[in-house]
Amino acid sequence: MGILKEFKDFVIRGNVVDLAVAVVIGVAFGAIVSSLVDNVITPLLLAPALKAANLQDIDKLAWGTVKYGSFLAAVIKFVIIAFILFVIVKGFKSLENNKVPPAAEPSATEKLLMEIRDELKKKP
């Protein structure tokens, strides 16, 4: 049971969760940038160059076609991943906030008052 508690404490620590979120968001954002370059920017840059070269059937070239749908799909995936991570981190933060602080040791004055109270209870 002790190792599970240690693992839970390790995972709940803020810096571990933040690092995991940063890695996942970085990968998802990298997919957006790749899709933007591959599916939007490169075809827009190549299309005028291909037209200037007077190539036959330029409209049939797949790599000259702007694929807005692929780019929007990458953006939607990013938003979904970000939302899921938000929910997960919010859950971890609620676990972190639900920790019950250990009970404080009674002070010397409180101990003395408890002894007096106990003695008074003993008297008839």
N, C-alpha and C positions, 0 to 999 in steps of 0.2 A: 504494500500500500504506500510505502514511503517514496518509491521511485515514481509512482504516478503523480504524487503531490509535487515532487521536484520537477517533473516534466511540465505539469500545469503551470507552476511558477515561472519556469523558463519561457514557455510560450506566451504567457500573459505579459511578461516584461515588455514595456513599450518599445524599446529599441529593436527587438526581434520582430515584432509585428510590423513596425515601420519599415524595416529593411525588406521584409517579404512583400509588403505592398509596393514598395518602390521598384522592386525587381519585376513584379507582374505588370505594373503600370508601364514601366519602361519597355517591356517586350510588346505589350499591346500598342503602345504609341509608335514603336518602331514599325509595326505592321501597317499603321496608318500612313506613315511617311513613305514606306516602300510602295504601298498601293498608289499613293499620290504621284510618286515619280514614275512608276511603271505603267499605270493605267491612264494618267491624265497629262502630266507634263511632257514626258517623252513623246507620246503620239502627237501632241500639239506642236512640239518642236520639229518632229520629223515630217509632218504632213506638208508644210510649205517647201521643205527641201526636196521632197519627192515630187511635188507638183512642178517645181522648177526644173527637175531633171527630165520632164516629159515622159514619164514611164507609162506604159500601157496598163490599163485596168487598175489604177491606183486605189480605187475604192474597195477592191477585193483583197487588198493586203491587210491581214489581221493585225499586224503590229503597227499599222498607221491609224487604227481606230481608237478613239477615246472611249474608255470604259468607265463611265461615271458610276454605273451600278456596282462595279467591283469596289470602287473607292467608297461609296456610301455604305456598302456592306461592312467594310473595315471600320468605318466610323461607328456604325451601329454596334458591332462587336465590342469596340472599345467602351462605348457607353454602358453596355450590359456588364462587362467585366468590372468597370469602375463602380457600378451600383452594387454588384455582388460583394466586392471588396469592402465597400462602405458598410453594408449590413454586417459582414463578418467582423470588421474592426469595431463597430458599435457593440456587437455582442461581447467581444473580448474586453472592451472598456467597461461594460456593465459587470462582467465577472470580476474585473479588477476593483471596481467600486463597491462590490458586495462583500469584500473582505471585512470580517469583524475584527476590530482591533483587540489585542489581548487586554484582559481586565487588569487595571492598575492595582498594584499592591497598596493596601490601606496605609495611610500615613501613621506616624506614631501617635498623633492626637486622636485619630479615628480609632486606633486600637485601644487606647486608654478609655475612650468614651464607650466602646463596645464592652470592655471589661466592667465598667461602672454599671452599664445597663444590665449586664448579666447578673451582677451582684444584687442589684435592686430587684430583679425578678425572683431571686432566691428568697428574699425576705417576705414573711407572711403579711 
